[in-house]
Amino acid sequence: MSSEELWHRVLEIFSRTAVPQVTLAELAIVFVLATALSIPRATWKYFGLLATATHELGHAFAAVMSGQRLGGIKLQLDHSGTTTSYSRGRLATVWSGFWGYPVPAVTGAALVTSGFGGWGPAALATGTLILIASLLFIRNFAGIVITVTAITGGALLVIFVPHAFTGHVAICLGVALLVAAVRDLAKLTNVHLRRRDRLASSDAYILYRATSVPSGVWIAMFLAVVAGCWLVAWQPISSILAAGA
């Protein structure tokens, strides 16, 4: 591929493409693949790293949007992560602390709706650019490896894969992140119910310490946002189910 062809390809990425024609059978395959990425331990070991990166980027983006100074992001291969930000205001700290667990679902809903709307390549390209920008704030080697791997995968998809197919990939990846958000919330809830020795790393517990609002309320708020994201993503999916009924 020449440099001119590559540049033309890049410009096409951010243009609307044909709306993917998703059949009922393909939709079933999408849910099977999404579940296969987010549920079994063998695949979650790797896909869960993307969910963790999205989680931490949610904290980071919220911190920047609320006027905080972003210190750095650390990602670990055991699916843990830390985002450090500095603020003099409690409200800003609480705001950035909240937007961790809901963001994989927000991202998933955005990918699904973009994919069904013909904006799948643009959505994946935007996500790749965000990951590239996040490299400025990654503060450990594992985090760099995880982020560069995700960037490479995203770049290969948007540059070399036909746009019509990329829309289908965006839908599948979006559903997988929505499933991942539910899995992570279940894990968080389990920490509060059965693994209370790990409370110190829980966003809900940290928010409780900062506000005196019970952890259960924060978990319920996480769940409400995730459920809302599922509802948004379900709109285009339900139309396919209705057509196939």
N, C-alpha and C positions, 0 to 999 in steps of 0.2 A: 504494500500500500504506500503510494507516494505521499509526500508531505501535503500536497494540495488536496488529495483525496481524503487524507486524515482530517484536515481542517474542515472540509465540507461535511465530513461525518460528524465532527464535533458540533457544527452549527445545526445540523439536522436533529441532534439529540434533544435540543431544547424546543423543538417544534412539535406540535401535536401530531400524533400518528393515527393511523386507522384504529378504531375501537376494536379491541380483541373480541372475537366471536367465541365466547366460552360456552361450551355445552354442559349439560347436566353431568355427563360422564367425566368430562375434564374437571368439573368442580369437585366431584367425588375424589378424583386423583389428587387434586390440590390439597384437600383436607387430609388425605392419607399421607402425602409427602410432608405437609406442615406438621402433622402429629409425629411423624417419624423423625423429624428434626428436633422437636422440642420435648418429647416424652422419654424415649429410651435413653438409658445412661450413656450408651456407646456413642450416640450422635450428639446428645446434649453436652457431652464433654467438650465438643468443639463449637457447636452452634450456640451454646450457652455463653461462650466468650463474647459473641456479637451482642447478645442481650445485655451482658454486663457492661460492655462498652457503651451501648445506647443508654443504659441506666445512668452511668456516670456523666455522659454528655448532657443528659437531662439536668443533672445538678449544675453542671458547668454553665450551660446556656441560661438557666434561671438565675444563676449568680451574676452573670454579666448583665443580664437584662434588668436586674434590680440594683445595679450600680456598684456591685462588689468587685474587689480585685481578685482575680483568679490566680491562685498560687500554683496549681498543677494538678494533674490527674495521674493516678497509679492504677494499673490493671494487673491482676494476678491470674495465673493459670488455674487456680482453684475457684475461679468465678467471683472472687472478692475484688473490691475496688475502693478507692478513696479519692474524693475530690476535695481539694483544699481551697477555701476562699476566705477573704477577709472583709469584715463589715463592722461598722459601729452600731448598726441598727438591728434590733432583734427581729423585726418584721421581715427584713431582707434575708436574714439567716434562715428563718422559718420557711420563707418562700422557696429558697433554693434547696432546703432540706426536703421539701415535699416532692419536688419534681424529679424523683428517681424512679420509683416503681411504676408510676403511670406512663412514663415516656416510651418504653417499648410498645405499649398498646397504642399510644398516640401515633407513633411512627408506623406501626402496622396498619392502622386505619387509613393513614395518609397514603401508604403504598397501595392498599387495596382500591381505594377510590380513584387514585391516580391511574392505576393499571386499567381499571374498567373504563375510565374516561379518555384513554388514549394518551395519557401523560406518563406512562410507565418509564420510558427511557429518561425523561426529564427528572422524574422523582429519584431514580437510581443515581443519575449523574449528580443531582444536588446532594444526596446523601454521601456520595464519594467525595465531593468537594468539602463537605463539612468534616469528614474524617481527615482529609489532608490538612485542613486548618487546625484540627485538634492536635496534630503532631507537635505543634509549637508548645503544647502544654503537657505532653506526656513526660513523666519524670522517672520512668524505670524501663529496663530492657524488655521485660515481658510485655509491658504496655505497648512499646514500639513494635514488637513482633506481631502482636494481635492487630494493631491498627494498620500496619503496612500490609498484612495479609488481607484484611478486609478491603483496603483501598485497591489492592491488586485485583481481587475478585470483582469489585464493582467496576473498575476501569475496563477489564476484559469484557464484561457483560455489555456495557454501554457502547464500546467502540467496535467490537468485532461480532457481536451477536445481532442478527436481524431485528429491527425495531419491533416488528409484529410479534416476535417471540419474546422480546424483552418485557412486553406488557404482561404476558402470562407469568413470567418470572417474578415481576413486581407483585402480582396478586398472591402468588404462592409464598413469597418471602414475607409479605404483609400478614397473611394468615398465620404463618409460623411465629412471627413476633407477637401476635395477639395471643396465641396459645402459650408462648413463653411467658408473657406477662401474667397469665393466670397461674402458671406453674410457680413463678417466683412469689406471687402473693400467697399461694398455698404453703410454700416453704417458710415465708415470713410468719404466717399464722402459726405454723408448727413450732417455730422458735419460741413464740410467746406462750404457747400451751404446754410444750413438752421439753424444749431445749433452752430453758431460761438462763442457763449458764452462758449463752451466746447473745444475751440481750444487748450488751454493750455495742455490738455492731449493727443493731437494728435501727433503721431510719425512724420507725414509729416510736421506739423507745427514746431515741435522741430528741425527737420532736416533743415527746412528753416531758423530758427533762428541761427543755427550753421554754415550754409553755404551760406545764401542769395539766394540759389536756390529755386524758387517758390514751394510752397506746391504741386501745381498741377503736377509739373514734378516728384516729389517723388511718388505721387499717381499713375502716369502713369507707373513709374518704378516698383512699387509694382504689378500693373496689368499685366505688361509684364512678370514678373517672374511667377505669378499665371497662366497666360495663357499658358506659356511654360510647366508648370507642368501638366496642363490639356492635353496638346498635347502629353506629354510623356505617361500619363496614358491611353490616348485614343488609343494608338497603339494596345495593346492586346484586348481592348474592340472592336475596329473596326473589328478585325479579326472574332470575334464571330458574329457581325452584318452581315458581309459579308457572313459567312457560313450559316446563317439563312435566308438570302435573297432568 
